[in-house]
Amino acid sequence: MPFDWMHPRIPEGFARKIEPRFEEMHLREIEQRARLLFNLRYDRKRAVRRIQDNIEWDFELSKVPAFVKEVPRIVDRVYGRKPA
């Protein structure tokens, strides 16, 4: 006998509304990780590799999302800033 809670009923409109937030959240997290690694004096290449490895580990049981390709661009943007 299947249980109702095993198959959640998410309204289609709500699912479409929150779908882009998943990627936005992860892109923001990548930027925060890059900023942290910059403050810890990681070089760019090592920071990119570490962030990509973390993402791959986070999604090891599923498909790695496409935003993992954005990591070098985000790290370059963060590392290009001059410290205040």
Secondary structure, 3 states (H helix, E strand, C coil): CCCHHHCCCCCHHHHHHHHHHHHHHHHHHHHHHHHHHHHCCCCHHHHHHHHHHHHHHHCCCCCCCHHHHHHHHHHHHHHHCCCC
